[in-house]
Amino acid sequence: MKWYIKIFVFLFSLWAFLPSYAAGVLDHFEVVLGMPEAKVGEALDITISAVDKNNEIITDYTWEILVFSESDQQAEFPSDLAENSYSFTTANEGSVKFENAVKFKNTWTQDIYVYDLNDENILWVAQVDISAEEVLQDLEILVLSPENGVTLGKNNITISGTTQKNHQVRIMVNNAQEYFTTSNADGVFEKEVEGLQQWANSLQAFVLNADNEVIWESDAVDIKINSNAPEFKKLTITPTGEIEAGSEISMELVSNVWLREVQIIINDIITTLEETKDGIYRATALAPSEAGEYPVDAILRDEFAHETQERGVETLTVIPAPELEAGWEEPVVVGQEIIEIIDDNKMEETELDLTIVDIQVTELKTKSILTWKDLEDAESYNIYKKIEENKVTLIENTTEARYEIEITGDEIKYEDFAIKAIGKTASGETVQWDLSEMTKVKTGPELYIFMALIAILLTSGIFFMRKNRA
């Protein structure tokens, strides 16, 4: 046990010593300009790193530096270097990059000096050849995203395109809003635009010269914004009033046109409606097999992942079915068998295997996968999650014998899930079987496993120490 404690103490001491070991003594600055040659007025990147005599970056350097051009007094610097100085922060980790940072106004070989304000003997000089400014005309500028004519589901987007490198770009939205950005060294520009109006919008990009004059413009891009969730307008269920148990019902829902999915939930049974006319969705289903009052829920989803859930939009009143005429008796459910008695005294049995078995949970890094034996008699499966003692809620209906659960949150978490199989008899009656046993599924990540292992190691160490003393 002594060797184990010695190794642990050594590793802990080494970890504590690493920051001071990595930090060297400042020897000079390394200054890198974005290009070895440039034109007058062309914006250049500057990367400044504090390094030691071995040219290793000093990650804990937090002093102030002086940055200026001795050869071109008219050189322009960004706002971060407006006073020709900059203070390194811990976040810089000894190196900082200024994009489109300096514009030289004169030709010839120009320089950039970087001094440490605490020691003027520590410096670095970078040079770049500046040639006469080109007369820029007809510079092409293209908007690549968004594409012309698309419809988007949110009112904030990122506009991107290409043009001449290191040039200012102005973006006009609806001929009213102006946004500015700068193309990078590859000629690519992008800008996030917010507050687009609902439905029609027009975008156009312009490339500017050093005097902020428009050199060229892109074609106008017209897009549409549909950021509203689907609107539930009306649901009609026929027949109206009291409905016999197990009888056929027709549903008609009115909403927005071209919805991706429209569903009605009655007694935990999900029915998907199809659009038969613009904004009108229809389907038929069977009323619940038992008498009672059943709330009707509606779920609407469009192609942009907007969702509207309307709970209790209608209430279905189901009454017992009338007694069958002579020679017929009400179907009797016995265990897993549905037995129907026919007037010629011939008994026909239809066995439905709807018992959920072979439940397994596979835990991956970002999700847990719940699987079970696929039942030949099951048309679909309802997935339930336990929310209280003796209370579950329906979260999904699936036709496959598997369900994926995302792992989210900040701590390890397990929740109980159950499955119910749904099938239909030969006569078309929908049958729901019993819930499966509750299965625990991990829904939270393993953020604290390392801490737990350390705790176990320390605990075991204390245990062995006490045992040795004893």
PLY file of the C-alpha trace (Angstrom):
ply
format ascii 1.0
element vertex 470
property float x
property float y
property float z
element edge 469
property int vertex1
property int vertex2
end_header
0.00 0.00 0.00
2.94 2.37 0.64
4.02 2.28 -2.99
0.46 3.07 -4.07
0.36 6.17 -1.82
3.79 7.31 -3.05
2.72 7.06 -6.69
-0.51 8.95 -5.98
1.36 11.76 -4.18
3.97 11.94 -6.97
1.30 12.24 -9.71
-0.59 14.88 -7.74
2.63 16.90 -7.20
3.50 16.61 -10.90
0.04 17.90 -11.88
0.39 20.88 -9.53
3.85 21.64 -10.93
2.87 21.61 -14.64
1.60 25.24 -14.97
4.79 26.73 -13.56
6.91 24.35 -15.63
5.10 25.34 -18.87
5.60 29.07 -18.27
9.03 30.28 -19.40
10.73 33.70 -19.27
9.74 36.14 -22.02
12.52 36.43 -24.59
10.84 38.08 -27.58
7.60 38.32 -29.55
6.74 36.37 -32.65
4.76 38.54 -35.09
3.17 36.99 -38.18
1.39 39.02 -40.84
-1.35 37.43 -42.93
0.51 37.90 -46.25
4.10 38.69 -47.27
2.81 41.14 -49.92
-0.25 43.37 -50.08
-1.77 46.40 -51.78
-2.22 49.86 -50.31
-5.39 49.81 -48.20
-5.64 46.01 -48.13
-6.44 44.63 -44.66
-3.85 42.26 -43.14
-4.17 39.84 -40.21
-1.64 40.09 -37.34
-0.81 37.24 -34.93
1.31 38.17 -31.89
2.76 35.50 -29.58
4.87 35.90 -26.43
7.64 33.27 -26.57
10.67 32.22 -24.52
14.21 31.63 -25.79
13.16 28.19 -27.03
10.41 29.79 -29.13
7.78 28.17 -26.91
4.63 30.23 -26.30
4.33 31.52 -22.73
0.72 30.62 -22.02
0.46 32.66 -18.79
1.81 35.93 -20.26
-0.59 38.73 -19.16
1.41 41.93 -19.67
0.89 44.93 -21.93
2.47 45.41 -25.35
3.03 48.36 -27.68
2.22 47.90 -31.41
2.99 50.48 -34.13
4.49 51.02 -37.58
7.64 53.10 -37.72
7.78 53.15 -41.52
4.14 54.21 -42.17
2.79 56.69 -39.65
-0.60 56.65 -41.43
-1.13 52.91 -41.03
-4.63 52.06 -39.72
-5.08 49.67 -36.78
-8.31 48.11 -35.41
-10.14 49.35 -32.33
-8.35 46.79 -30.13
-5.08 48.49 -31.11
-6.46 52.02 -31.48
-4.10 53.32 -28.77
-1.24 51.24 -30.22
-1.32 49.03 -27.14
-2.88 45.79 -26.02
-3.08 43.94 -22.67
-2.85 40.15 -22.85
-5.44 38.26 -20.80
-5.41 34.76 -19.39
-7.82 33.72 -22.15
-5.23 34.65 -24.82
-2.90 31.92 -23.52
0.10 33.91 -24.73
-1.04 34.38 -28.36
-3.62 36.69 -29.95
-4.78 37.13 -33.56
-6.23 40.35 -34.95
-8.13 39.72 -38.19
-8.07 42.40 -40.91
-6.00 44.35 -38.40
-3.78 46.79 -40.29
-4.01 48.76 -43.54
-0.90 50.48 -44.87
-1.36 53.77 -46.71
2.03 53.92 -48.46
3.98 51.69 -50.81
7.40 50.09 -50.20
8.54 47.75 -47.43
6.57 48.54 -44.28
7.12 47.30 -40.74
5.25 46.44 -37.55
7.04 46.82 -34.19
5.90 45.02 -31.03
7.43 46.02 -27.64
6.92 44.78 -24.09
5.97 47.94 -22.10
7.78 46.57 -19.04
11.04 45.97 -20.90
11.83 47.91 -24.09
14.64 45.49 -24.90
12.08 42.77 -25.64
10.64 43.37 -29.10
10.05 41.99 -32.60
9.75 43.50 -36.06
7.67 42.13 -38.93
7.84 43.44 -42.49
5.58 43.34 -45.53
5.95 44.65 -49.10
3.18 47.09 -50.03
2.55 47.87 -53.70
0.40 50.50 -55.36
-3.35 50.15 -55.00
-5.16 48.48 -57.85
-8.15 50.18 -59.41
-10.82 47.62 -58.56
-13.76 47.36 -60.92
-16.47 44.78 -61.49
-15.55 42.60 -58.52
-17.91 39.65 -58.49
-19.94 39.03 -55.35
-22.25 36.06 -54.89
-24.75 35.15 -52.15
-24.50 31.36 -51.67
-26.83 30.96 -48.72
-29.77 31.20 -48.43
-30.79 30.10 -51.90
-33.21 32.15 -53.92
-36.85 31.15 -53.49
-36.51 29.00 -50.34
-38.90 29.10 -47.38
-37.27 29.03 -43.94
-38.75 28.22 -40.55
-37.12 30.95 -38.42
-36.67 34.72 -38.68
-32.92 34.78 -38.03
-30.53 33.38 -40.64
-26.85 33.48 -41.60
-26.13 35.04 -44.98
-22.92 33.82 -46.62
-21.21 34.26 -49.96
-17.96 34.94 -51.80
-16.20 37.99 -53.24
-12.73 39.58 -53.34
-10.72 38.70 -50.23
-10.31 41.20 -47.39
-13.05 43.54 -48.62
-15.92 45.14 -46.81
-19.37 43.79 -47.65
-22.69 45.54 -47.10
-25.87 43.47 -46.91
-29.25 45.10 -47.47
-32.39 43.43 -46.12
-35.73 44.56 -47.56
-34.03 47.78 -48.73
-34.23 49.00 -45.14
-31.80 47.18 -42.82
-28.02 47.42 -43.36
-25.45 44.90 -42.12
-21.67 45.07 -42.61
-19.02 42.36 -42.59
-15.60 41.68 -44.18
-14.53 38.85 -46.47
-11.70 36.71 -45.14
-8.44 35.67 -46.81
-10.37 33.12 -48.88
-12.91 35.69 -50.04
-15.70 34.19 -47.94
-18.07 36.40 -45.95
-20.97 35.65 -43.61
-23.28 37.64 -41.39
-26.15 36.69 -39.08
-29.34 38.63 -39.82
-32.19 38.84 -37.31
-35.75 40.13 -37.27
-36.77 39.07 -40.77
-40.43 39.74 -41.47
-42.99 37.00 -41.74
-43.31 35.68 -45.31
-41.58 37.68 -48.13
-38.04 39.11 -47.70
-35.41 40.43 -50.14
-31.61 40.26 -49.60
-28.74 41.77 -51.59
-24.98 42.02 -50.97
-22.56 44.77 -52.11
-18.75 44.77 -52.11
-17.11 48.09 -51.17
-13.72 49.66 -51.87
-11.47 51.48 -49.37
-13.63 54.61 -49.72
-16.81 52.65 -48.91
-17.98 52.97 -52.50
-19.95 50.14 -54.10
-17.79 48.26 -56.60
-20.25 45.48 -57.48
-23.51 44.00 -56.26
-25.02 40.53 -56.13
-28.32 39.46 -57.60
-31.26 39.96 -55.28
-32.24 36.88 -53.25
-35.92 36.47 -52.39
-36.84 34.19 -49.49
-39.92 33.50 -47.41
-40.10 33.13 -43.63
-42.64 30.88 -41.95
-41.74 30.96 -38.26
-45.26 30.42 -36.92
-46.34 27.12 -35.41
-49.26 25.31 -37.11
-52.65 26.73 -36.20
-55.39 24.44 -34.94
-58.68 25.72 -36.36
-61.37 23.07 -36.12
-61.98 19.35 -35.48
-65.16 17.55 -36.53
-65.89 13.96 -35.42
-68.80 12.06 -36.93
-71.11 10.65 -35.89
-71.72 13.40 -33.32
-73.13 12.94 -29.84
-73.02 9.50 -28.26
-70.99 6.90 -30.14
-71.28 3.14 -29.79
-68.22 1.33 -28.44
-66.02 -0.08 -31.20
-67.93 1.68 -33.98
-66.23 3.54 -36.83
-65.74 7.29 -36.53
-64.60 9.87 -39.11
-62.33 12.77 -38.17
-61.78 16.00 -40.11
-59.28 18.60 -38.88
-58.75 22.08 -40.37
-55.30 23.71 -40.10
-52.49 25.14 -42.25
-51.80 23.66 -45.66
-49.00 21.15 -46.32
-48.40 20.07 -42.72
-45.91 17.23 -42.40
-47.90 15.33 -39.75
-51.37 15.62 -38.20
-52.30 13.19 -35.43
-55.31 12.61 -33.20
-54.96 10.76 -29.88
-57.97 9.03 -28.29
-57.52 6.64 -25.37
-53.74 6.50 -26.06
-54.39 5.40 -29.67
-52.68 7.62 -32.26
-54.37 8.08 -35.64
-52.57 9.92 -38.45
-54.71 12.12 -40.69
-54.00 12.73 -44.39
-54.47 16.02 -46.24
-57.31 15.52 -48.75
-57.76 19.21 -49.62
-55.72 22.31 -48.84
-55.61 22.56 -45.05
-58.19 19.76 -44.53
-56.98 16.48 -42.98
-59.14 13.36 -42.70
-59.02 9.80 -41.34
-61.26 7.08 -39.95
-60.74 5.09 -36.77
-62.60 2.91 -34.28
-64.12 4.29 -31.09
-62.78 2.84 -27.81
-64.18 -0.61 -26.98
-65.36 0.46 -23.51
-67.99 3.05 -22.60
-66.83 6.31 -21.07
-65.74 9.90 -21.67
-62.53 10.21 -23.72
-60.64 13.49 -24.28
-59.37 14.06 -27.83
-55.86 15.52 -28.32
-54.39 16.90 -31.55
-50.72 17.19 -32.56
-49.70 19.26 -35.62
-46.18 19.38 -37.11
-44.90 21.23 -40.17
-41.78 20.66 -42.30
-39.80 23.22 -40.23
-40.15 21.16 -37.00
-42.72 23.57 -35.54
-45.22 21.72 -33.38
-48.61 22.58 -31.93
-50.22 20.39 -29.27
-53.89 20.92 -28.44
-55.17 18.95 -25.46
-58.85 18.13 -24.98
-60.10 19.80 -28.17
-63.13 17.49 -28.07
-64.63 14.91 -25.75
-65.77 11.58 -27.17
-68.79 10.09 -25.40
-68.80 6.32 -25.88
-71.82 4.19 -24.91
-72.00 0.37 -24.73
-72.74 -1.38 -28.00
-76.27 -2.86 -28.22
-76.85 -6.56 -27.60
-76.31 -8.67 -30.70
-79.29 -10.23 -32.44
-80.21 -13.91 -31.95
-77.40 -16.25 -32.86
-74.69 -13.72 -31.86
-73.00 -12.92 -28.60
-70.63 -10.13 -27.63
-66.98 -11.20 -28.16
-65.47 -12.47 -24.93
-61.85 -11.69 -24.09
-60.12 -14.55 -22.27
-56.48 -13.98 -21.41
-54.81 -13.41 -24.76
-57.59 -15.01 -26.85
-60.57 -13.32 -28.50
-63.36 -15.87 -28.91
-66.29 -15.04 -31.22
-69.43 -17.28 -31.08
-71.17 -17.70 -34.47
-74.81 -18.70 -35.07
-73.92 -22.08 -36.59
-72.33 -23.03 -33.24
-68.90 -23.20 -34.91
-66.23 -21.61 -32.70
-63.47 -19.67 -34.43
-60.47 -18.71 -32.33
-58.09 -15.88 -33.14
-55.02 -15.75 -30.93
-53.20 -12.44 -30.58
-49.73 -12.56 -29.07
-49.36 -9.05 -27.62
-47.19 -9.73 -24.57
-43.99 -7.66 -24.54
-40.93 -9.85 -23.87
-37.14 -9.77 -24.22
-36.78 -6.10 -23.24
-33.18 -4.93 -23.53
-31.44 -1.57 -22.99
-28.31 -0.56 -24.91
-26.47 2.46 -23.48
-24.48 4.56 -25.94
-22.62 7.83 -25.38
-25.46 10.14 -26.37
-28.54 7.94 -26.22
-30.08 4.78 -24.79
-31.82 2.31 -27.11
-34.79 0.31 -25.80
-35.57 -2.86 -27.78
-37.93 -5.82 -27.38
-39.18 -8.83 -29.35
-41.08 -7.74 -32.46
-44.56 -9.29 -32.25
-46.19 -10.55 -35.43
-49.68 -9.66 -34.16
-48.74 -6.11 -33.10
-49.52 -3.27 -35.50
-47.72 -0.70 -33.34
-46.36 -0.07 -29.85
-47.10 2.70 -27.35
-44.13 3.95 -25.30
-44.91 5.24 -21.80
-42.77 7.03 -19.21
-43.42 6.89 -15.48
-44.12 10.37 -14.10
-45.54 9.53 -10.66
-46.17 6.47 -8.54
-48.76 4.36 -10.39
-48.99 6.97 -13.17
-47.48 6.95 -16.67
-47.77 9.21 -19.72
-47.76 8.32 -23.42
-44.68 9.78 -25.16
-44.58 8.03 -28.55
-46.19 5.45 -30.83
-43.86 3.43 -33.03
-44.25 0.61 -35.53
-40.75 -0.71 -34.81
-39.69 -2.80 -31.81
-37.16 -0.20 -30.70
-37.14 3.31 -29.25
-34.24 5.74 -28.86
-34.01 8.01 -25.81
-31.60 10.96 -25.88
-29.20 11.29 -22.95
-29.40 14.89 -21.72
-28.87 16.94 -18.57
-25.90 17.45 -16.26
-25.99 14.37 -14.02
-26.55 10.64 -14.19
-30.28 9.97 -14.31
-32.44 6.88 -14.79
-36.16 6.89 -15.63
-38.76 4.13 -15.91
-40.30 3.24 -19.27
-42.99 0.72 -20.25
-44.34 -0.64 -23.54
-47.84 -1.64 -24.65
-48.55 -3.63 -27.83
-51.55 -2.73 -30.02
-53.14 -5.12 -32.52
-56.33 -5.81 -34.42
-58.54 -8.86 -34.43
-59.84 -10.51 -37.59
-63.05 -8.50 -37.17
-61.10 -5.24 -37.17
-61.38 -4.49 -33.45
-58.38 -2.68 -31.96
-56.90 -4.47 -28.94
-54.49 -2.94 -26.43
-52.65 -5.41 -24.22
-51.26 -4.87 -20.74
-48.30 -2.63 -20.04
-44.95 -4.37 -19.90
-42.85 -4.31 -16.75
-41.14 -1.00 -16.01
-37.59 -0.80 -17.39
-34.99 1.63 -16.09
-33.25 3.58 -18.86
-30.35 6.00 -18.46
-31.30 9.52 -19.62
-28.44 11.53 -18.03
-24.68 11.58 -18.89
-21.79 10.25 -16.85
-20.22 13.55 -15.82
-19.18 12.44 -12.40
-17.66 9.02 -13.05
-14.08 10.31 -12.76
-14.87 11.97 -9.42
-16.51 8.76 -8.25
-13.42 6.72 -9.17
-11.18 9.14 -7.26
-13.49 8.86 -4.28
-13.31 5.06 -4.45
-9.50 5.13 -4.65
-9.22 7.47 -1.68
-11.72 5.42 0.31
-9.91 2.18 -0.43
-6.62 3.85 0.58
-8.03 4.94 3.92
-9.44 1.45 4.46
-6.08 -0.23 3.86
-4.26 2.30 6.03
-6.61 1.60 8.92
-6.21 -2.14 8.37
-2.41 -1.88 8.45
-2.52 0.19 11.65
-4.75 -2.38 13.20
0 1
1 2
2 3
3 4
4 5
5 6
6 7
7 8
8 9
9 10
10 11
11 12
12 13
13 14
14 15
15 16
16 17
17 18
18 19
19 20
20 21
21 22
22 23
23 24
24 25
25 26
26 27
27 28
28 29
29 30
30 31
31 32
32 33
33 34
34 35
35 36
36 37
37 38
38 39
39 40
40 41
41 42
42 43
43 44
44 45
45 46
46 47
47 48
48 49
49 50
50 51
51 52
52 53
53 54
54 55
55 56
56 57
57 58
58 59
59 60
60 61
61 62
62 63
63 64
64 65
65 66
66 67
67 68
68 69
69 70
70 71
71 72
72 73
73 74
74 75
75 76
76 77
77 78
78 79
79 80
80 81
81 82
82 83
83 84
84 85
85 86
86 87
87 88
88 89
89 90
90 91
91 92
92 93
93 94
94 95
95 96
96 97
97 98
98 99
99 100
100 101
101 102
102 103
103 104
104 105
105 106
106 107
107 108
108 109
109 110
110 111
111 112
112 113
113 114
114 115
115 116
116 117
117 118
118 119
119 120
120 121
121 122
122 123
123 124
124 125
125 126
126 127
127 128
128 129
129 130
130 131
131 132
132 133
133 134
134 135
135 136
136 137
137 138
138 139
139 140
140 141
141 142
142 143
143 144
144 145
145 146
146 147
147 148
148 149
149 150
150 151
151 152
152 153
153 154
154 155
155 156
156 157
157 158
158 159
159 160
160 161
161 162
162 163
163 164
164 165
165 166
166 167
167 168
168 169
169 170
170 171
171 172
172 173
173 174
174 175
175 176
176 177
177 178
178 179
179 180
180 181
181 182
182 183
183 184
184 185
185 186
186 187
187 188
188 189
189 190
190 191
191 192
192 193
193 194
194 195
195 196
196 197
197 198
198 199
199 200
200 201
201 202
202 203
203 204
204 205
205 206
206 207
207 208
208 209
209 210
210 211
211 212
212 213
213 214
214 215
215 216
216 217
217 218
218 219
219 220
220 221
221 222
222 223
223 224
224 225
225 226
226 227
227 228
228 229
229 230
230 231
231 232
232 233
233 234
234 235
235 236
236 237
237 238
238 239
239 240
240 241
241 242
242 243
243 244
244 245
245 246
246 247
247 248
248 249
249 250
250 251
251 252
252 253
253 254
254 255
255 256
256 257
257 258
258 259
259 260
260 261
261 262
262 263
263 264
264 265
265 266
266 267
267 268
268 269
269 270
270 271
271 272
272 273
273 274
274 275
275 276
276 277
277 278
278 279
279 280
280 281
281 282
282 283
283 284
284 285
285 286
286 287
287 288
288 289
289 290
290 291
291 292
292 293
293 294
294 295
295 296
296 297
297 298
298 299
299 300
300 301
301 302
302 303
303 304
304 305
305 306
306 307
307 308
308 309
309 310
310 311
311 312
312 313
313 314
314 315
315 316
316 317
317 318
318 319
319 320
320 321
321 322
322 323
323 324
324 325
325 326
326 327
327 328
328 329
329 330
330 331
331 332
332 333
333 334
334 335
335 336
336 337
337 338
338 339
339 340
340 341
341 342
342 343
343 344
344 345
345 346
346 347
347 348
348 349
349 350
350 351
351 352
352 353
353 354
354 355
355 356
356 357
357 358
358 359
359 360
360 361
361 362
362 363
363 364
364 365
365 366
366 367
367 368
368 369
369 370
370 371
371 372
372 373
373 374
374 375
375 376
376 377
377 378
378 379
379 380
380 381
381 382
382 383
383 384
384 385
385 386
386 387
387 388
388 389
389 390
390 391
391 392
392 393
393 394
394 395
395 396
396 397
397 398
398 399
399 400
400 401
401 402
402 403
403 404
404 405
405 406
406 407
407 408
408 409
409 410
410 411
411 412
412 413
413 414
414 415
415 416
416 417
417 418
418 419
419 420
420 421
421 422
422 423
423 424
424 425
425 426
426 427
427 428
428 429
429 430
430 431
431 432
432 433
433 434
434 435
435 436
436 437
437 438
438 439
439 440
440 441
441 442
442 443
443 444
444 445
445 446
446 447
447 448
448 449
449 450
450 451
451 452
452 453
453 454
454 455
455 456
456 457
457 458
458 459
459 460
460 461
461 462
462 463
463 464
464 465
465 466
466 467
467 468
468 469
